[in-house]
């Protein structure tokens, strides 16, 4: 069995829905009414995207993106 890759997923909250994308898989996106729905849909989208690449004989990008959180403290005015 092939080793599983873990792809970074960015989830953004909009006014009425959540959107997700995978930086290492251009075009791999999902939108859901809740965060949970969006997470489930992006998991399916990743699998569908990778299966499509394999069927076309195209290379599957390896995950390489990372994330940091940068603290910000506003200065006193």
PDB file of N, CA, C and O in Angstrom:
ATOM      1  N   UNK A   1       0.851  -1.183   0.000  1.00  0.00           N
ATOM      2  CA  UNK A   1       0.000   0.000   0.000  1.00  0.00           C
ATOM      3  C   UNK A   1       0.891   1.239   0.000  1.00  0.00           C
ATOM      4  O   UNK A   1       1.882   1.296   0.728  1.00  0.00           O
ATOM      5  N   UNK A   2       0.540   2.218  -0.808  1.00  0.00           N
ATOM      6  CA  UNK A   2       1.327   3.448  -0.904  1.00  0.00           C
ATOM      7  C   UNK A   2       1.176   4.279   0.366  1.00  0.00           C
ATOM      8  O   UNK A   2       0.134   4.271   1.021  1.00  0.00           O
ATOM      9  N   UNK A   3       2.239   4.987   0.686  1.00  0.00           N
ATOM     10  CA  UNK A   3       2.222   5.863   1.857  1.00  0.00           C
ATOM     11  C   UNK A   3       1.319   7.064   1.585  1.00  0.00           C
ATOM     12  O   UNK A   3       1.316   7.607   0.479  1.00  0.00           O
ATOM     13  N   UNK A   4       0.564   7.472   2.581  1.00  0.00           N
ATOM     14  CA  UNK A   4      -0.350   8.607   2.423  1.00  0.00           C
ATOM     15  C   UNK A   4       0.407   9.922   2.499  1.00  0.00           C
ATOM     16  O   UNK A   4       1.313  10.081   3.317  1.00  0.00           O
ATOM     17  N   UNK A   5       0.035  10.853   1.650  1.00  0.00           N
ATOM     18  CA  UNK A   5       0.556  12.211   1.713  1.00  0.00           C
ATOM     19  C   UNK A   5      -0.443  13.078   2.457  1.00  0.00           C
ATOM     20  O   UNK A   5      -1.647  12.823   2.421  1.00  0.00           O
ATOM     21  N   UNK A   6       0.057  14.102   3.131  1.00  0.00           N
ATOM     22  CA  UNK A   6      -0.814  15.059   3.805  1.00  0.00           C
ATOM     23  C   UNK A   6      -0.647  16.408   3.129  1.00  0.00           C
ATOM     24  O   UNK A   6       0.446  16.976   3.122  1.00  0.00           O
ATOM     25  N   UNK A   7      -1.727  16.918   2.564  1.00  0.00           N
ATOM     26  CA  UNK A   7      -1.712  18.200   1.874  1.00  0.00           C
ATOM     27  C   UNK A   7      -2.255  19.293   2.787  1.00  0.00           C
ATOM     28  O   UNK A   7      -3.220  19.082   3.522  1.00  0.00           O
ATOM     29  N   UNK A   8      -1.630  20.447   2.730  1.00  0.00           N
ATOM     30  CA  UNK A   8      -2.112  21.609   3.460  1.00  0.00           C
ATOM     31  C   UNK A   8      -3.404  22.086   2.812  1.00  0.00           C
ATOM     32  O   UNK A   8      -3.476  22.224   1.591  1.00  0.00           O
ATOM     33  N   UNK A   9      -4.414  22.334   3.618  1.00  0.00           N
ATOM     34  CA  UNK A   9      -5.697  22.845   3.137  1.00  0.00           C
ATOM     35  C   UNK A   9      -5.956  24.177   3.830  1.00  0.00           C
ATOM     36  O   UNK A   9      -5.847  24.281   5.052  1.00  0.00           O
ATOM     37  N   UNK A  10      -6.297  25.184   3.052  1.00  0.00           N
ATOM     38  CA  UNK A  10      -6.665  26.491   3.593  1.00  0.00           C
ATOM     39  C   UNK A  10      -8.183  26.583   3.565  1.00  0.00           C
ATOM     40  O   UNK A  10      -8.811  26.396   2.523  1.00  0.00           O
ATOM     41  N   UNK A  11      -8.765  26.876   4.730  1.00  0.00           N
ATOM     42  CA  UNK A  11     -10.213  27.038   4.828  1.00  0.00           C
ATOM     43  C   UNK A  11     -10.495  28.483   5.214  1.00  0.00           C
ATOM     44  O   UNK A  11      -9.946  29.007   6.183  1.00  0.00           O
ATOM     45  N   UNK A  12     -11.362  29.109   4.432  1.00  0.00           N
ATOM     46  CA  UNK A  12     -11.730  30.500   4.680  1.00  0.00           C
ATOM     47  C   UNK A  12     -13.227  30.587   4.953  1.00  0.00           C
ATOM     48  O   UNK A  12     -14.034  29.933   4.291  1.00  0.00           O
ATOM     49  N   UNK A  13     -13.580  31.407   5.940  1.00  0.00           N
ATOM     50  CA  UNK A  13     -14.993  31.606   6.251  1.00  0.00           C
ATOM     51  C   UNK A  13     -15.488  32.855   5.543  1.00  0.00           C
ATOM     52  O   UNK A  13     -14.919  33.936   5.696  1.00  0.00           O
ATOM     53  N   UNK A  14     -16.550  32.697   4.768  1.00  0.00           N
ATOM     54  CA  UNK A  14     -17.174  33.827   4.095  1.00  0.00           C
ATOM     55  C   UNK A  14     -18.440  34.235   4.826  1.00  0.00           C
ATOM     56  O   UNK A  14     -18.748  33.689   5.886  1.00  0.00           O
ATOM     57  N   UNK A  15     -19.174  35.185   4.273  1.00  0.00           N
ATOM     58  CA  UNK A  15     -20.388  35.660   4.937  1.00  0.00           C
ATOM     59  C   UNK A  15     -21.453  34.573   5.124  1.00  0.00           C
ATOM     60  O   UNK A  15     -22.200  34.600   6.102  1.00  0.00           O
ATOM     61  N   UNK A  16     -21.524  33.624   4.192  1.00  0.00           N
ATOM     62  CA  UNK A  16     -22.582  32.611   4.295  1.00  0.00           C
ATOM     63  C   UNK A  16     -22.108  31.195   3.987  1.00  0.00           C
ATOM     64  O   UNK A  16     -22.920  30.273   3.913  1.00  0.00           O
ATOM     65  N   UNK A  17     -20.795  31.014   3.808  1.00  0.00           N
ATOM     66  CA  UNK A  17     -20.278  29.678   3.495  1.00  0.00           C
ATOM     67  C   UNK A  17     -18.791  29.614   3.824  1.00  0.00           C
ATOM     68  O   UNK A  17     -18.167  30.607   4.199  1.00  0.00           O
ATOM     69  N   UNK A  18     -18.250  28.417   3.672  1.00  0.00           N
ATOM     70  CA  UNK A  18     -16.822  28.194   3.872  1.00  0.00           C
ATOM     71  C   UNK A  18     -16.225  27.730   2.553  1.00  0.00           C
ATOM     72  O   UNK A  18     -16.848  26.962   1.819  1.00  0.00           O
ATOM     73  N   UNK A  19     -15.031  28.190   2.256  1.00  0.00           N
ATOM     74  CA  UNK A  19     -14.325  27.772   1.058  1.00  0.00           C
ATOM     75  C   UNK A  19     -12.993  27.165   1.435  1.00  0.00           C
ATOM     76  O   UNK A  19     -12.394  27.555   2.437  1.00  0.00           O
ATOM     77  N   UNK A  20     -12.522  26.217   0.650  1.00  0.00           N
ATOM     78  CA  UNK A  20     -11.242  25.565   0.914  1.00  0.00           C
ATOM     79  C   UNK A  20     -10.485  25.387  -0.385  1.00  0.00           C
ATOM     80  O   UNK A  20     -11.075  25.200  -1.449  1.00  0.00           O
ATOM     81  N   UNK A  21      -9.160  25.450  -0.279  1.00  0.00           N
ATOM     82  CA  UNK A  21      -8.309  25.149  -1.428  1.00  0.00           C
ATOM     83  C   UNK A  21      -7.022  24.512  -0.947  1.00  0.00           C
ATOM     84  O   UNK A  21      -6.653  24.616   0.222  1.00  0.00           O
ATOM     85  N   UNK A  22      -6.343  23.843  -1.881  1.00  0.00           N
ATOM     86  CA  UNK A  22      -5.115  23.113  -1.587  1.00  0.00           C
ATOM     87  C   UNK A  22      -3.992  23.764  -2.396  1.00  0.00           C
ATOM     88  O   UNK A  22      -3.941  23.592  -3.614  1.00  0.00           O
ATOM     89  N   UNK A  23      -3.085  24.511  -1.744  1.00  0.00           N
ATOM     90  CA  UNK A  23      -2.036  25.214  -2.489  1.00  0.00           C
ATOM     91  C   UNK A  23      -1.191  24.312  -3.385  1.00  0.00           C
ATOM     92  O   UNK A  23      -0.745  24.744  -4.449  1.00  0.00           O
ATOM     93  N   UNK A  24      -0.966  23.080  -2.975  1.00  0.00           N
ATOM     94  CA  UNK A  24      -0.115  22.177  -3.752  1.00  0.00           C
ATOM     95  C   UNK A  24      -0.861  21.445  -4.866  1.00  0.00           C
ATOM     96  O   UNK A  24      -0.247  20.722  -5.651  1.00  0.00           O
ATOM     97  N   UNK A  25      -2.167  21.625  -4.938  1.00  0.00           N
ATOM     98  CA  UNK A  25      -2.981  21.009  -5.995  1.00  0.00           C
ATOM     99  C   UNK A  25      -3.816  22.105  -6.656  1.00  0.00           C
ATOM    100  O   UNK A  25      -5.004  22.238  -6.360  1.00  0.00           O
ATOM    101  N   UNK A  26      -3.212  22.885  -7.540  1.00  0.00           N
ATOM    102  CA  UNK A  26      -3.938  23.994  -8.167  1.00  0.00           C
ATOM    103  C   UNK A  26      -5.259  23.541  -8.785  1.00  0.00           C
ATOM    104  O   UNK A  26      -5.319  22.548  -9.510  1.00  0.00           O
ATOM    105  N   UNK A  27      -6.307  24.291  -8.480  1.00  0.00           N
ATOM    106  CA  UNK A  27      -7.632  23.968  -8.995  1.00  0.00           C
ATOM    107  C   UNK A  27      -8.447  23.075  -8.084  1.00  0.00           C
ATOM    108  O   UNK A  27      -9.624  22.832  -8.354  1.00  0.00           O
ATOM    109  N   UNK A  28      -7.855  22.585  -7.019  1.00  0.00           N
ATOM    110  CA  UNK A  28      -8.561  21.712  -6.084  1.00  0.00           C
ATOM    111  C   UNK A  28      -9.227  22.588  -5.027  1.00  0.00           C
ATOM    112  O   UNK A  28      -8.563  23.121  -4.138  1.00  0.00           O
ATOM    113  N   UNK A  29     -10.555  22.731  -5.135  1.00  0.00           N
ATOM    114  CA  UNK A  29     -11.306  23.636  -4.269  1.00  0.00           C
ATOM    115  C   UNK A  29     -12.611  22.982  -3.825  1.00  0.00           C
ATOM    116  O   UNK A  29     -13.070  22.004  -4.416  1.00  0.00           O
ATOM    117  N   UNK A  30     -13.195  23.545  -2.773  1.00  0.00           N
ATOM    118  CA  UNK A  30     -14.501  23.088  -2.300  1.00  0.00           C
ATOM    119  C   UNK A  30     -15.184  24.232  -1.567  1.00  0.00           C
ATOM    120  O   UNK A  30     -14.523  25.116  -1.022  1.00  0.00           O
ATOM    121  N   UNK A  31     -16.509  24.207  -1.560  1.00  0.00           N
ATOM    122  CA  UNK A  31     -17.309  25.193  -0.835  1.00  0.00           C
ATOM    123  C   UNK A  31     -18.420  24.448  -0.117  1.00  0.00           C
ATOM    124  O   UNK A  31     -19.060  23.566  -0.691  1.00  0.00           O
ATOM    125  N   UNK A  32     -18.650  24.805   1.146  1.00  0.00           N
ATOM    126  CA  UNK A  32     -19.719  24.185   1.912  1.00  0.00           C
ATOM    127  C   UNK A  32     -20.420  25.200   2.790  1.00  0.00           C
ATOM    128  O   UNK A  32     -19.868  26.256   3.098  1.00  0.00           O
ATOM    129  N   UNK A  33     -21.632  24.879   3.190  1.00  0.00           N
ATOM    130  CA  UNK A  33     -22.397  25.780   4.046  1.00  0.00           C
ATOM    131  C   UNK A  33     -21.863  25.813   5.468  1.00  0.00           C
ATOM    132  O   UNK A  33     -22.049  26.807   6.172  1.00  0.00           O
ATOM    133  N   UNK A  34     -21.203  24.743   5.905  1.00  0.00           N
ATOM    134  CA  UNK A  34     -20.599  24.691   7.237  1.00  0.00           C
ATOM    135  C   UNK A  34     -19.134  24.289   7.090  1.00  0.00           C
ATOM    136  O   UNK A  34     -18.717  23.787   6.046  1.00  0.00           O
ATOM    137  N   UNK A  35     -18.368  24.517   8.140  1.00  0.00           N
ATOM    138  CA  UNK A  35     -16.962  24.119   8.110  1.00  0.00           C
ATOM    139  C   UNK A  35     -16.845  22.605   7.934  1.00  0.00           C
ATOM    140  O   UNK A  35     -16.004  22.122   7.177  1.00  0.00           O
ATOM    141  N   UNK A  36     -17.696  21.867   8.641  1.00  0.00           N
ATOM    142  CA  UNK A  36     -17.654  20.410   8.564  1.00  0.00           C
ATOM    143  C   UNK A  36     -17.945  19.925   7.147  1.00  0.00           C
ATOM    144  O   UNK A  36     -17.272  19.027   6.642  1.00  0.00           O
ATOM    145  N   UNK A  37     -18.949  20.525   6.510  1.00  0.00           N
ATOM    146  CA  UNK A  37     -19.271  20.139   5.139  1.00  0.00           C
ATOM    147  C   UNK A  37     -18.108  20.474   4.210  1.00  0.00           C
ATOM    148  O   UNK A  37     -17.753  19.682   3.337  1.00  0.00           O
ATOM    149  N   UNK A  38     -17.523  21.641   4.402  1.00  0.00           N
ATOM    150  CA  UNK A  38     -16.399  22.058   3.564  1.00  0.00           C
ATOM    151  C   UNK A  38     -15.218  21.099   3.722  1.00  0.00           C
ATOM    152  O   UNK A  38     -14.582  20.729   2.736  1.00  0.00           O
ATOM    153  N   UNK A  39     -14.927  20.698   4.959  1.00  0.00           N
ATOM    154  CA  UNK A  39     -13.831  19.751   5.196  1.00  0.00           C
ATOM    155  C   UNK A  39     -14.097  18.422   4.497  1.00  0.00           C
ATOM    156  O   UNK A  39     -13.196  17.856   3.879  1.00  0.00           O
ATOM    157  N   UNK A  40     -15.314  17.927   4.589  1.00  0.00           N
ATOM    158  CA  UNK A  40     -15.648  16.657   3.930  1.00  0.00           C
ATOM    159  C   UNK A  40     -15.524  16.790   2.416  1.00  0.00           C
ATOM    160  O   UNK A  40     -15.012  15.892   1.748  1.00  0.00           O
ATOM    161  N   UNK A  41     -15.992  17.907   1.880  1.00  0.00           N
ATOM    162  CA  UNK A  41     -15.940  18.106   0.431  1.00  0.00           C
ATOM    163  C   UNK A  41     -14.516  18.260  -0.081  1.00  0.00           C
ATOM    164  O   UNK A  41     -14.202  17.779  -1.170  1.00  0.00           O
ATOM    165  N   UNK A  42     -13.645  18.923   0.683  1.00  0.00           N
ATOM    166  CA  UNK A  42     -12.267  19.092   0.200  1.00  0.00           C
ATOM    167  C   UNK A  42     -11.527  17.755   0.259  1.00  0.00           C
ATOM    168  O   UNK A  42     -10.653  17.504  -0.570  1.00  0.00           O
ATOM    169  N   UNK A  43     -11.860  16.900   1.217  1.00  0.00           N
ATOM    170  CA  UNK A  43     -11.253  15.559   1.236  1.00  0.00           C
ATOM    171  C   UNK A  43     -11.620  14.800  -0.044  1.00  0.00           C
ATOM    172  O   UNK A  43     -10.768  14.180  -0.680  1.00  0.00           O
ATOM    173  N   UNK A  44     -12.897  14.863  -0.403  1.00  0.00           N
ATOM    174  CA  UNK A  44     -13.341  14.215  -1.643  1.00  0.00           C
ATOM    175  C   UNK A  44     -12.684  14.858  -2.858  1.00  0.00           C
ATOM    176  O   UNK A  44     -12.292  14.165  -3.797  1.00  0.00           O
ATOM    177  N   UNK A  45     -12.564  16.186  -2.838  1.00  0.00           N
ATOM    178  CA  UNK A  45     -11.967  16.902  -3.971  1.00  0.00           C
ATOM    179  C   UNK A  45     -10.504  16.522  -4.157  1.00  0.00           C
ATOM    180  O   UNK A  45     -10.038  16.388  -5.289  1.00  0.00           O
ATOM    181  N   UNK A  46      -9.777  16.347  -3.059  1.00  0.00           N
ATOM    182  CA  UNK A  46      -8.365  15.946  -3.153  1.00  0.00           C
ATOM    183  C   UNK A  46      -8.264  14.578  -3.818  1.00  0.00           C
ATOM    184  O   UNK A  46      -7.469  14.387  -4.738  1.00  0.00           O
ATOM    185  N   UNK A  47      -9.063  13.636  -3.354  1.00  0.00           N
ATOM    186  CA  UNK A  47      -9.029  12.290  -3.940  1.00  0.00           C
ATOM    187  C   UNK A  47      -9.394  12.339  -5.421  1.00  0.00           C
ATOM    188  O   UNK A  47      -8.718  11.720  -6.242  1.00  0.00           O
ATOM    189  N   UNK A  48     -10.449  13.062  -5.769  1.00  0.00           N
ATOM    190  CA  UNK A  48     -10.890  13.179  -7.160  1.00  0.00           C
ATOM    191  C   UNK A  48      -9.805  13.824  -8.021  1.00  0.00           C
ATOM    192  O   UNK A  48      -9.533  13.367  -9.131  1.00  0.00           O
ATOM    193  N   UNK A  49      -9.192  14.882  -7.505  1.00  0.00           N
ATOM    194  CA  UNK A  49      -8.148  15.606  -8.236  1.00  0.00           C
ATOM    195  C   UNK A  49      -6.953  14.693  -8.525  1.00  0.00           C
ATOM    196  O   UNK A  49      -6.465  14.633  -9.654  1.00  0.00           O
ATOM    197  N   UNK A  50      -6.493  13.990  -7.497  1.00  0.00           N
ATOM    198  CA  UNK A  50      -5.325  13.118  -7.659  1.00  0.00           C
ATOM    199  C   UNK A  50      -5.652  11.949  -8.589  1.00  0.00           C
ATOM    200  O   UNK A  50      -4.838  11.592  -9.441  1.00  0.00           O
ATOM    201  N   UNK A  51      -6.826  11.354  -8.433  1.00  0.00           N
ATOM    202  CA  UNK A  51      -7.219  10.256  -9.328  1.00  0.00           C
ATOM    203  C   UNK A  51      -7.258  10.722 -10.778  1.00  0.00           C
ATOM    204  O   UNK A  51      -6.866   9.982 -11.680  1.00  0.00           O
ATOM    205  N   UNK A  52      -7.730  11.950 -11.006  1.00  0.00           N
ATOM    206  CA  UNK A  52      -7.762  12.502 -12.357  1.00  0.00           C
ATOM    207  C   UNK A  52      -6.370  12.683 -12.936  1.00  0.00           C
ATOM    208  O   UNK A  52      -6.137  12.387 -14.108  1.00  0.00           O
ATOM    209  N   UNK A  53      -5.437  13.175 -12.111  1.00  0.00           N
ATOM    210  CA  UNK A  53      -4.054  13.330 -12.573  1.00  0.00           C
ATOM    211  C   UNK A  53      -3.465  11.978 -12.962  1.00  0.00           C
ATOM    212  O   UNK A  53      -2.811  11.850 -13.998  1.00  0.00           O
ATOM    213  N   UNK A  54      -3.700  10.976 -12.128  1.00  0.00           N
ATOM    214  CA  UNK A  54      -3.161   9.639 -12.389  1.00  0.00           C
ATOM    215  C   UNK A  54      -3.753   9.073 -13.682  1.00  0.00           C
ATOM    216  O   UNK A  54      -3.029   8.515 -14.506  1.00  0.00           O
ATOM    217  N   UNK A  55      -5.069   9.217 -13.857  1.00  0.00           N
ATOM    218  CA  UNK A  55      -5.718   8.708 -15.076  1.00  0.00           C
ATOM    219  C   UNK A  55      -5.164   9.362 -16.336  1.00  0.00           C
ATOM    220  O   UNK A  55      -5.077   8.719 -17.383  1.00  0.00           O
ATOM    221  N   UNK A  56      -4.791  10.632 -16.242  1.00  0.00           N
ATOM    222  CA  UNK A  56      -4.239  11.360 -17.391  1.00  0.00           C
ATOM    223  C   UNK A  56      -2.746  11.113 -17.574  1.00  0.00           C
ATOM    224  O   UNK A  56      -2.148  11.583 -18.541  1.00  0.00           O
ATOM    225  N   UNK A  57      -2.145  10.373 -16.641  1.00  0.00           N
ATOM    226  CA  UNK A  57      -0.712  10.116 -16.709  1.00  0.00           C
ATOM    227  C   UNK A  57       0.130  11.320 -16.320  1.00  0.00           C
ATOM    228  O   UNK A  57       1.310  11.398 -16.662  1.00  0.00           O
ATOM    229  N   UNK A  58      -0.475  12.255 -15.610  1.00  0.00           N
ATOM    230  CA  UNK A  58       0.243  13.449 -15.171  1.00  0.00           C
ATOM    231  C   UNK A  58       0.843  13.216 -13.789  1.00  0.00           C
ATOM    232  O   UNK A  58       0.325  12.413 -13.014  1.00  0.00           O
ATOM    233  N   UNK A  59       1.933  13.915 -13.479  1.00  0.00           N
ATOM    234  CA  UNK A  59       2.548  13.730 -12.163  1.00  0.00           C
ATOM    235  C   UNK A  59       1.654  14.287 -11.053  1.00  0.00           C
ATOM    236  O   UNK A  59       0.968  15.293 -11.232  1.00  0.00           O
ATOM    237  N   UNK A  60       1.679  13.622  -9.927  1.00  0.00           N
ATOM    238  CA  UNK A  60       0.947  14.082  -8.751  1.00  0.00           C
ATOM    239  C   UNK A  60       1.908  14.931  -7.918  1.00  0.00           C
ATOM    240  O   UNK A  60       2.929  14.425  -7.452  1.00  0.00           O
ATOM    241  N   UNK A  61       1.596  16.209  -7.726  1.00  0.00           N
ATOM    242  CA  UNK A  61       2.486  17.064  -6.945  1.00  0.00           C
ATOM    243  C   UNK A  61       2.632  16.558  -5.511  1.00  0.00           C
ATOM    244  O   UNK A  61       1.654  16.182  -4.865  1.00  0.00           O
ATOM    245  N   UNK A  62       3.853  16.558  -5.039  1.00  0.00           N
ATOM    246  CA  UNK A  62       4.100  16.201  -3.649  1.00  0.00           C
ATOM    247  C   UNK A  62       3.795  17.409  -2.767  1.00  0.00           C
ATOM    248  O   UNK A  62       4.020  18.548  -3.177  1.00  0.00           O
ATOM    249  N   UNK A  63       3.288  17.169  -1.571  1.00  0.00           N
ATOM    250  CA  UNK A  63       3.013  18.295  -0.686  1.00  0.00           C
ATOM    251  C   UNK A  63       4.312  18.980  -0.274  1.00  0.00           C
ATOM    252  O   UNK A  63       5.287  18.316   0.080  1.00  0.00           O
ATOM    253  N   UNK A  64       4.320  20.304  -0.323  1.00  0.00           N
ATOM    254  CA  UNK A  64       5.503  21.034   0.126  1.00  0.00           C
ATOM    255  C   UNK A  64       5.142  22.334   0.838  1.00  0.00           C
ATOM    256  O   UNK A  64       6.016  22.991   1.405  1.00  0.00           O
ATOM    257  N   UNK A  65       3.877  22.708   0.816  1.00  0.00           N
ATOM    258  CA  UNK A  65       3.462  23.938   1.490  1.00  0.00           C
ATOM    259  C   UNK A  65       3.469  23.738   2.996  1.00  0.00           C
ATOM    260  O   UNK A  65       3.303  22.626   3.497  1.00  0.00           O
ATOM    261  N   UNK A  66       3.661  24.828   3.694  1.00  0.00           N
ATOM    262  CA  UNK A  66       3.617  24.792   5.156  1.00  0.00           C
ATOM    263  C   UNK A  66       2.866  26.020   5.643  1.00  0.00           C
ATOM    264  O   UNK A  66       2.496  26.891   4.855  1.00  0.00           O
ATOM    265  N   UNK A  67       2.650  26.078   6.926  1.00  0.00           N
ATOM    266  CA  UNK A  67       1.878  27.173   7.493  1.00  0.00           C
ATOM    267  C   UNK A  67       2.585  27.701   8.732  1.00  0.00           C
ATOM    268  O   UNK A  67       3.198  26.951   9.492  1.00  0.00           O
ATOM    269  N   UNK A  68       2.484  28.993   8.908  1.00  0.00           N
ATOM    270  CA  UNK A  68       2.909  29.612  10.158  1.00  0.00           C
ATOM    271  C   UNK A  68       1.798  30.557  10.591  1.00  0.00           C
ATOM    272  O   UNK A  68       1.026  31.044   9.764  1.00  0.00           O
ATOM    273  N   UNK A  69       1.726  30.803  11.856  1.00  0.00           N
ATOM    274  CA  UNK A  69       0.797  31.804  12.363  1.00  0.00           C
ATOM    275  C   UNK A  69       1.633  32.948  12.903  1.00  0.00           C
ATOM    276  O   UNK A  69       2.536  32.743  13.714  1.00  0.00           O
ATOM    277  N   UNK A  70       1.331  34.145  12.450  1.00  0.00           N
ATOM    278  CA  UNK A  70       2.114  35.314  12.814  1.00  0.00           C
ATOM    279  C   UNK A  70       1.295  36.172  13.768  1.00  0.00           C
ATOM    280  O   UNK A  70       0.242  36.685  13.388  1.00  0.00           O
ATOM    281  N   UNK A  71       1.767  36.335  15.005  1.00  0.00           N
ATOM    282  CA  UNK A  71       1.020  37.178  15.939  1.00  0.00           C
ATOM    283  C   UNK A  71       1.137  38.647  15.550  1.00  0.00           C
ATOM    284  O   UNK A  71       2.165  39.088  15.037  1.00  0.00           O
ATOM    285  N   UNK A  72       0.089  39.378  15.797  1.00  0.00           N
ATOM    286  CA  UNK A  72       0.085  40.814  15.528  1.00  0.00           C
ATOM    287  C   UNK A  72      -0.557  41.519  16.711  1.00  0.00           C
ATOM    288  O   UNK A  72      -1.667  41.189  17.128  1.00  0.00           O
ATOM    289  N   UNK A  73       0.157  42.483  17.233  1.00  0.00           N
ATOM    290  CA  UNK A  73      -0.386  43.301  18.316  1.00  0.00           C
ATOM    291  C   UNK A  73      -0.393  44.747  17.842  1.00  0.00           C
ATOM    292  O   UNK A  73       0.663  45.324  17.579  1.00  0.00           O
ATOM    293  N   UNK A  74      -1.580  45.332  17.731  1.00  0.00           N
ATOM    294  CA  UNK A  74      -1.626  46.721  17.289  1.00  0.00           C
ATOM    295  C   UNK A  74      -0.921  47.621  18.300  1.00  0.00           C
ATOM    296  O   UNK A  74      -1.029  47.422  19.510  1.00  0.00           O
ATOM    297  N   UNK A  75      -0.213  48.594  17.793  1.00  0.00           N
ATOM    298  CA  UNK A  75       0.451  49.534  18.693  1.00  0.00           C
ATOM    299  C   UNK A  75      -0.579  50.519  19.225  1.00  0.00           C
ATOM    300  O   UNK A  75      -1.592  50.799  18.583  1.00  0.00           O
ATOM    301  N   UNK A  76      -0.296  51.031  20.406  1.00  0.00           N
ATOM    302  CA  UNK A  76      -1.203  52.010  21.013  1.00  0.00           C
ATOM    303  C   UNK A  76      -1.185  53.292  20.187  1.00  0.00           C
ATOM    304  O   UNK A  76      -0.123  53.755  19.771  1.00  0.00           O
ATOM    305  N   UNK A  77      -2.353  53.855  19.956  1.00  0.00           N
ATOM    306  CA  UNK A  77      -2.438  55.077  19.138  1.00  0.00           C
ATOM    307  C   UNK A  77      -2.225  56.319  19.965  1.00  0.00           C
ATOM    308  O   UNK A  77      -2.264  57.429  19.434  1.00  0.00           O
TER     309      UNK A  77
END
